[in-house]
Amino acid sequence: MTNEPAPSILIVDDNRDLCEMLTDIMEMEGFRVTLAHDGFEALKLAGSQSFDIVLMDIKMPGMNGVETYKKFKELAPGTPVIMITAFALEDLVREALREGAYAALQKPLDFNELFAIIEDARRESSLVLLIDDEKDLCDAMSDALSQHGYRVRTAHSGEDALLFARQNNFDFILLDMKLPDMSGYDTFLKIKQIRPRATVILITGFAEEMNGLIKKAISQNAYICVQKPVRMEKFVPLLEDIAHRRAQGDFSKPDPPDDA
């Protein structure tokens, strides 16, 4: 038997019927549930106790969920917050994600998706989004990164990548510069609107052809570009070095190894 306490979740929503339903579902999944029906109540709770995860509605009376989230993260900066909404509030969703909210989900909630996101949010290992339409390459890189403790999600198109970027707060985004539905550069720009804090590493097998766009992306805060074929024995230490630098507050961009 384990003596670990049940994980705690704060649900912030002015819809009391939904709160009751979510409470029943979360308690069946082993969570300790605390409810707040507006942002002011949520902030009061954040000042007096800690939570493992927060589920917060965006549209609430008095103070909306994004305003609440900004104040909440000052009180509990390390707590993952998942925003939820039943409305088309793209500007508010984008603002919440830019501010560091872990994910944004639409109501009615897909609970399989929600619990998968909660599981990811509570793990401590780095989360990587790998975007490339070469499925064999994705499988090989995903296997290699997983063996080194990284959690990896793969997307084979720009549209899928944007969807995943809304659902998870990725530490690293590995982005091929040639994709079937939109260019890697356009994908990069859209992702940075959603996740400006993510470290984006460009990957390409067409360095000369893509040189202009690569330079533009790097000038707009892409970290580096690595050429294919990617040598994982060099690439994994590169990720570890970047993570170490950023943990120390070093956001400089070292040149990639010649044979990375």
C-alpha positions as CSV (number, residue, x, y, z in Angstrom):
1,M,0.0,0.0,0.0
2,T,1.1,3.6,-0.7
3,N,0.7,6.4,1.8
4,E,0.8,9.1,-0.9
5,P,-2.1,11.5,-0.5
6,A,-4.6,11.6,-3.3
7,P,-3.8,14.3,-5.9
8,S,-5.8,17.5,-5.4
9,I,-7.6,19.5,-8.1
10,L,-9.2,22.9,-7.9
11,I,-12.2,23.3,-10.2
12,V,-13.1,26.9,-11.0
13,D,-16.5,27.4,-12.8
14,D,-19.6,29.3,-12.1
15,N,-21.8,26.5,-13.5
16,R,-22.7,24.6,-10.4
17,D,-24.3,21.7,-12.1
18,L,-21.1,21.1,-14.1
19,C,-19.0,21.4,-10.9
20,E,-21.1,18.7,-9.3
21,M,-20.7,16.4,-12.3
22,L,-16.9,17.1,-12.5
23,T,-16.6,16.5,-8.7
24,D,-18.2,13.0,-9.1
25,I,-16.0,12.1,-12.0
26,M,-12.8,13.4,-10.4
27,E,-13.5,11.7,-7.1
28,M,-14.0,8.4,-8.9
29,E,-10.6,8.9,-10.5
30,G,-9.0,9.3,-7.0
31,F,-8.7,13.1,-6.8
32,R,-9.5,15.3,-3.9
33,V,-11.7,18.1,-5.2
34,T,-12.1,21.7,-4.2
35,L,-14.6,24.0,-5.8
36,A,-14.6,27.7,-6.5
37,H,-17.5,29.4,-8.4
38,D,-15.7,32.6,-9.4
39,G,-12.2,33.9,-9.7
40,F,-12.1,35.8,-6.4
41,E,-12.9,32.6,-4.5
42,A,-10.2,30.7,-6.5
43,L,-7.6,33.3,-5.6
44,K,-8.6,33.2,-1.9
45,L,-8.1,29.4,-2.0
46,A,-4.8,29.7,-3.8
47,G,-3.5,31.9,-0.9
48,S,-4.3,29.3,1.7
49,Q,-3.6,25.9,0.2
50,S,-1.8,24.2,-2.7
51,F,-3.2,22.1,-5.6
52,D,-1.7,19.6,-8.0
53,I,-3.9,20.7,-10.9
54,V,-6.4,23.4,-11.7
55,L,-9.3,23.3,-14.1
56,M,-10.5,26.8,-14.8
57,D,-13.4,28.1,-16.9
58,I,-12.6,31.1,-19.1
59,K,-16.0,32.8,-19.1
60,M,-17.0,33.7,-15.5
61,P,-18.8,36.7,-14.0
62,G,-16.8,39.5,-12.3
63,M,-13.3,38.3,-13.3
64,N,-12.8,36.0,-16.3
65,G,-10.7,32.9,-16.2
66,V,-7.7,34.6,-18.0
67,E,-7.6,37.5,-15.5
68,T,-7.9,34.9,-12.7
69,Y,-5.2,32.8,-14.1
70,K,-2.7,35.7,-14.3
71,K,-3.3,36.4,-10.6
72,F,-3.4,32.8,-9.7
73,K,0.1,32.0,-11.1
74,E,1.6,34.8,-9.0
75,L,0.3,32.9,-5.9
76,A,1.1,29.4,-7.2
77,P,3.5,29.7,-10.2
78,G,4.2,26.0,-10.5
79,T,0.7,24.7,-10.6
80,P,-0.6,23.5,-14.0
81,V,-3.8,25.2,-15.0
82,I,-6.1,23.8,-17.7
83,M,-8.5,26.3,-19.2
84,I,-11.9,25.2,-20.4
85,T,-14.6,27.0,-22.4
86,A,-17.9,26.4,-24.1
87,F,-17.5,29.5,-26.3
88,A,-15.5,30.7,-29.2
89,L,-13.1,32.9,-27.2
90,E,-10.0,32.5,-29.4
91,D,-8.4,35.8,-28.2
92,L,-8.8,34.8,-24.5
93,V,-7.6,31.2,-25.2
94,R,-4.6,32.5,-27.0
95,E,-3.8,35.0,-24.2
96,A,-4.1,32.2,-21.6
97,L,-1.7,29.9,-23.5
98,R,0.8,32.7,-24.1
99,E,0.7,33.5,-20.3
100,G,1.7,29.8,-19.6
101,A,-1.6,28.0,-19.1
102,Y,-1.0,24.3,-19.6
103,A,-3.8,23.6,-22.0
104,A,-7.1,24.9,-23.3
105,L,-10.0,22.5,-23.9
106,Q,-13.5,22.9,-25.3
107,K,-16.7,22.0,-23.5
108,P,-18.2,19.4,-23.5
109,L,-15.1,17.9,-22.2
110,D,-13.6,14.7,-23.7
111,F,-12.6,13.0,-20.4
112,N,-10.1,10.6,-22.0
113,E,-8.3,13.7,-23.4
114,L,-8.6,15.5,-20.1
115,F,-7.1,12.8,-18.0
116,A,-4.3,12.2,-20.5
117,I,-3.4,15.9,-20.3
118,I,-3.6,15.9,-16.5
119,E,-1.3,12.9,-16.4
120,D,1.2,14.7,-18.6
121,A,0.9,17.9,-16.6
122,R,1.8,16.1,-13.3
123,R,4.9,14.4,-14.7
124,E,8.3,16.1,-14.2
125,S,10.1,14.9,-17.4
126,S,10.3,17.2,-20.4
127,L,7.5,17.1,-22.9
128,V,8.5,17.2,-26.6
129,L,6.4,17.8,-29.7
130,L,7.9,16.3,-32.8
131,I,6.4,17.7,-36.1
132,D,7.4,15.8,-39.3
133,D,5.5,14.1,-42.0
134,E,8.1,11.3,-42.2
135,K,6.5,8.7,-39.9
136,D,9.5,6.4,-39.9
137,L,11.7,9.3,-38.7
138,C,9.2,10.3,-36.1
139,D,9.0,6.7,-34.8
140,A,12.8,6.4,-34.6
141,M,13.3,9.8,-32.9
142,S,10.4,9.2,-30.6
143,D,11.8,5.9,-29.5
144,A,15.3,7.4,-28.9
145,L,13.9,10.3,-26.9
146,S,11.6,8.1,-24.8
147,Q,14.6,5.9,-23.9
148,H,16.2,9.0,-22.4
149,G,13.1,9.9,-20.3
150,Y,11.4,12.4,-22.6
151,R,7.7,12.3,-23.2
152,V,7.0,12.7,-26.9
153,R,4.0,13.6,-29.0
154,T,4.2,13.4,-32.8
155,A,2.3,15.5,-35.4
156,H,2.5,14.8,-39.1
157,S,1.1,18.1,-40.3
158,G,1.0,21.8,-39.3
159,E,-2.7,21.7,-38.4
160,D,-2.2,18.7,-36.0
161,A,0.8,20.5,-34.5
162,L,-1.3,23.6,-33.7
163,L,-4.0,21.4,-32.1
164,F,-1.4,19.7,-29.9
165,A,0.2,23.0,-29.0
166,R,-3.1,24.1,-27.5
167,Q,-3.5,20.9,-25.5
168,N,0.0,20.7,-23.9
169,N,2.6,23.0,-22.6
170,F,5.6,21.6,-24.5
171,D,9.2,22.2,-23.3
172,F,10.7,21.5,-26.8
173,I,9.1,21.6,-30.2
174,L,11.1,19.9,-33.0
175,L,9.8,21.2,-36.3
176,D,10.5,20.0,-39.8
177,M,10.7,22.9,-42.3
178,K,8.8,21.1,-45.0
179,L,5.3,19.9,-44.1
180,P,2.4,18.8,-46.4
181,D,-0.3,21.4,-45.4
182,M,1.6,24.5,-44.5
183,S,5.3,25.5,-44.5
184,G,7.4,24.8,-41.4
185,Y,8.0,28.6,-41.2
186,D,4.2,29.4,-41.1
187,T,3.7,26.6,-38.6
188,F,6.5,28.1,-36.5
189,L,4.9,31.5,-36.5
190,K,1.5,30.1,-35.5
191,I,3.0,27.9,-32.7
192,K,4.9,30.9,-31.3
193,Q,1.7,32.8,-31.0
194,I,0.3,29.9,-28.8
195,R,3.5,28.9,-27.0
196,P,6.0,31.7,-27.0
197,R,8.1,30.1,-24.2
198,A,8.6,26.8,-25.9
199,T,12.1,26.1,-27.3
200,V,11.7,25.5,-31.0
201,I,14.4,23.5,-32.8
202,L,14.1,23.4,-36.6
203,I,15.0,20.3,-38.6
204,T,15.6,20.1,-42.3
205,G,16.9,17.9,-45.1
206,F,16.9,20.8,-47.5
207,A,19.3,23.3,-45.8
208,E,20.2,25.2,-48.9
209,E,16.6,25.5,-50.3
210,M,15.2,26.5,-46.9
211,N,18.1,28.7,-45.9
212,G,16.2,32.0,-46.1
213,L,13.2,30.8,-44.1
214,I,15.5,29.2,-41.5
215,K,17.3,32.5,-41.0
216,K,14.0,34.3,-40.6
217,A,12.7,31.8,-38.1
218,I,15.9,31.9,-36.0
219,S,15.8,35.8,-36.1
220,Q,12.3,35.4,-34.6
221,N,13.5,33.2,-31.7
222,A,13.7,29.7,-33.1
223,Y,16.6,28.2,-31.2
224,I,18.8,26.5,-33.9
225,C,18.4,24.4,-37.0
226,V,19.7,20.8,-37.2
227,Q,20.2,19.0,-40.5
228,K,18.9,15.6,-41.4
229,P,19.8,12.8,-40.9
230,V,19.6,13.6,-37.2
231,R,22.2,11.8,-35.2
232,M,20.5,11.1,-31.9
233,E,23.7,10.4,-30.0
234,K,24.5,14.1,-30.6
235,F,20.9,15.4,-30.5
236,V,19.9,14.2,-27.1
237,P,22.9,15.8,-25.3
238,L,22.0,19.0,-27.2
239,L,18.5,19.0,-25.7
240,E,19.9,18.3,-22.3
241,D,22.4,21.2,-22.7
242,I,19.6,23.6,-23.7
243,A,17.4,22.5,-20.8
244,H,20.3,23.0,-18.4
245,R,21.1,26.4,-19.8
246,R,17.5,27.6,-19.6
247,A,17.1,26.3,-16.0
248,Q,20.1,28.5,-15.2
249,G,18.5,31.5,-16.9
250,D,20.8,31.3,-19.9
251,F,18.7,32.0,-23.0
252,S,21.6,32.4,-25.4
253,K,21.8,30.4,-28.6
254,P,24.9,28.3,-28.9
255,D,25.9,27.2,-32.4
256,P,24.8,23.6,-33.1
257,P,27.6,21.0,-33.4
258,D,28.8,20.5,-37.0
259,D,27.6,16.9,-37.0
260,A,24.4,17.2,-35.0
